[in-house]
Amino acid sequence: MSSYPPLQLKPRLAISVDQVQAIIRRISPHASVLGIAELHGGEISTVLEIALADAPACILKVYPESLQWKMVKEVYVLGLLRDLGAAIPKILLADDTRSVIDLNYVLMTRLDGTVLGRREATLSEAELTAIYAEMGATLRAINDVALDSFGYIGPNGVWTAHPSNHAYMSAQFERKLTEFCARDGDPALAARLRDSVAEREHLFAAAITPRLCHYDFHAGNVLVTSQGEPHLTGIVDFENATSGDPLMDIAKALYYFTPKDAPKRDGLLAGYGPIGRPDWQETLALYRTYCTLELWCWMAQIGKHEALAGLTAELTDAG
């Protein structure tokens, strides 16, 4: 039995209007709070929309006790993207003093539009292809940001720097396979996966320059126009950002697509543009295995054990 306790996420806040008003006064002394509404989506942080009198609405994002450092990380990553063509939230206030509420939080601008995931069912195949092409172009722009080393991004840059993508991804696979076994995953399956990765690890070496990766680029983190022909209006949630191979970002973006999602896949890849690596499809398949292993460990970590059987089956096919 695993010795790891489930991770506690998404703090259940009993936050009052007076507390929110005290936060708002730090950036706008004369603004009055009209209402507070929790926005759905995301498993880690609590996200609240704050309606104000005589001022634009804004977003309050509160981080769980176990992941307080993600506040500083998000501020850092958004700073790297100041010149991104697509809209991203602007940080109005970042507070780790716990003087108003006993958790770290950021106050940021509210972007226009609605979550793409809420519109997809009403869109034609042509509209899906077009909006995912816009997403692909934006993902490419994010990936155009070069960083100094490969690795997971922490509060102030890459946490554990690796000199190459091969070194980074080899370490990541080994770390996740070790965690997989520690969380009661099948050791025999882990051994087969190690062998399978070893046979293909040369693919990692093709990524020479570390690039900024959103690494959670899906319809729940993309905003589009609320009516009519959909167009991209913003990108949110950079908590999972990493410094790595852009193909890993693409693999994660494609991860949940099914065969019926071909218009989305085709649009995203067309919008992203030429990849220019001869083994890019094989590399995407290898990164997909990593995404599955990582998701298996995450679901085990947060106690969603009902999801593990399906993920184990996918890992079995990959191994």
N, C-alpha and C positions, 0 to 999 in steps of 0.2 A: 504493500500500500504506500502511495506517495506521502512523503513527509512535508510537502509543500502545502500551506494553507491557501485557500482561494484568495485572489487579489480583490480588494474592495475598491470599486470604481464608482463613478458618477455620484458624487455626494448628494444626499437628500437634504436640501437646504430649507431651513425654516427662516428665510430672509424676509425682513419686514420692509415696508415702504420707507420707514425712517432710516433704515440702514442703507438702502439704495439711494435715498436722497442725500445722505452724508457722503456717499461715494461720488455722486454726480456733482455735488458742490465743489469737489476738488478740481474739476475741469470747467465747470460752468456755474458760478456762484448764484446766479439768478434763475436757473432752470428749475422747473417743478416737475416731479414725477407724476404722470397720469396713470400708468399701469405697468404691470410686470407680467410677462407671459413666458413660460418655458418652451423653448424650441425643441422639437423632436429630432432624433438622429445623433449618432455618436455614442460610443460606449464608455468613454473615459471621463469627459468633463460635463458639468452642468452648464447649459447655455441659455441665457435669459435675454429676451428682447425688452428693452426699457423704452416705453413711450413717454415723451416729454412735451410739456407745453412750451410753445415758442422756441423749439429747438428740434433738430432732427433726432429721430430715434437712434439708439445705440445698442450695442451688444455687450452683455456682461458674461464673461466666461470664467468659471470657477473650477479649479483643479483639485482632484482628490488628494487626501492626505498622503497616500503612498507615492504620488507622482507630482509633488509640488514643483520639482525642477523643470517640468514641462512648460511652465509659464515663461521662464527665461529663454528656453529653447525657441518657443514660438515667436517671441519678440526678436530674437536673433535671426531666425530664418526669414521673417517678414522684412527685416532690414536688408537682407541680401536681394530682395525682389522689388526694391523701390522703383526700378525702371521697367518692370514687367509691363507689357502692353495691356494685358487684361487687368481688371480691377481686383485688388486684394484688400483685405481690411487694413485700416490705419490704426495703430495703437494710440489711444488717447491717454491711457494711464495703465501702468503695471505696478501692482502693490504686493509686496511680500512682508509687510509689517504686521499684518493680522490685527490692526488697530480697529477695524470696523467689523470684519468677520474673521473667523479663525482659520482661514484658508487663503492661499495665494489666488489672485484673480487678475484678469486684464479687462479693461474697458476699451472697446474698439468701435469703429464706425460700422454702421449697418449698411450692407451692400444692397442695391436694388435687385429685384427679381425674385424668382421662386426656385426651389430646389428642382433640378432636372428630373430626379426620380419621381416626382409627383406629376410630371407632364408626359412622361414617356409613353404611357398607355394610350394617349390620345394622338400621338404623332404618327405620321405615315413613314414608310421605309425611307423615302427620299428625305424627309425632314430629319429622321434619325441619323442618316448618313451625313447630312449637312452639319448638324450640331456636333456630332462626334468628330467631324473634320476640324471644326473650330477648336474642339478640345485637344485634338492631336497637335495642332499648331501651337496651342498654348503650352502643352506639355513639352514640346520641343524648346520653346523659349525658356521654360524653367530649367530644362537640362542644359541649356547653353551657359548657365552660370558655372564656371570652373572653380574648384576648391583646391586646397593644398595637399590633401591626403585622402585616402579611402577610409571609410569607417562610419559608424553611427554618430549622428550629430547630437551633442548634448547641449547644455545651457550656453556655452560660449565657443562653440565650434566642434570639430570632430573630437569625440571622447577618447577613443583608443585608436590612434592613427596607424594605418598600415601602408607600407611603401608601394603596394600594388593591389590591383583588384583580385589577382590570384591569391595573394596572402589574406586579404580581407574575407573573400567568400569561402576559402578553405577553412578559415577560423570560424566563420559563421555556421557553416554546415556542421562542423565538429561540435560547436557549442550547442546547437539545437538538437543534434542527435544524442548528445549527453543528457540534455534536459528531457528529451523524449523518453529515454530509458528511466530517468529519475522519476518521471511522472507516470510510470507503469506502462509505457509503450513496449511493444514486443522487441526484445533484444535481437532476435534473429532477423526481424525486418530491418532494424537499425543497421545490422551488419551488411545486409544486402544493399541497403541504400548507400553505405560507405563505399562499397565496391563499385556501385553504379556511378557515383559522383567521381571517384578516382579515375574511372575510364574516360570521363568527359571534362575533367578539370582544366585541360588545356584551353578550353573555350573561354575561360575567365581572362586569359592573358591578352585577348584582343582589345579590351578596354584599357586604354593608356592613361587618359586624363580623368581624374575624379570629377564627377558632375553632380550638381544638386538634383536630387530626386524627391519629388513629393511623396511618393510611395504609399499613397492612399487616394489615388486619383480615380474617382468613380462618381456616378450620378448623384450620390448623396452629398458630395462636397463641391458640386458645381451648380452655380446659379444661372438661370436663363430668364429671358423675358417672360412675363406672366401670361401673355395672350398673343395670338397671331403666330406668325412664323418665328420659331425659336431662334434666339441668338444669345451667345454667351454674355453674361453680365458680371460674373465674378467667380473667384476660386477661394475656398476657405479650408481651414483645418490642416495646418502644416505640422501637427504634433509628431508624425511618423517620419519626417524628412531624414534623408540619409545622404551621404556623399559616396557615390558609387557609379556603377555602369548604367547608362540610360536604358539599356535593354532590360534591366531589372525593374525599372519604373514602368516600362511598357508591359512587361509580363504581369505585373501586379494590376495594371489598369485593365488588362484583358482577362484577368483570372476568373471572374464570375460569369463571363460570357458563355452562352450555350450555342449550339448550332443555329438556333432561330435568331440569334443576335448577330448574324453575319453583316447586316447593314451598319451596325455599330462598329464592329471590328474593322470592316473595310473603310469606313469613314475615318476612324481614329488613325489607322496606318497611313491612309492617303494624306490626311492633314499633317501628320508628323513629318512626312517627306522621306526621301531616300535614306536608308540606314547605312548602306555602304560597307557592310561586313558580310563576307561570303557564307558564314555559318550562323547567321543571325536567327534562323528558325530553330536550329538545334540548341542555340544558346537560350532562346525563350523557353524551350521545353525544360531545360535544366533549371532555369530560374523559377519556372512553375512548380517544379518539385520542391524547391526551397520555400516558395510561398505556402505550399500545402503543409510542409513540415512546421513552418513558423506558425501557421494558423492552428494546427493541431496542438502545439504547445500553448498557444494563447487561450484556446478554448479550455484546455485542462487547467490553466492557471486561474481562469475566472470561474471555474466550476461548471461550465456548460458541457458536461460529459455526454449528453445526448448527441452532440455533433461529432464525437470522436470516431464512431464506427464508419461513417461515410468517408471521413478524411483518411482513416486507416486503409480503407479499400483503395483510395486513390494512390496512397503511398505504396501500397502493394503492387499496383499496376506499374508505378514508376520504377520500382526496384527490380 
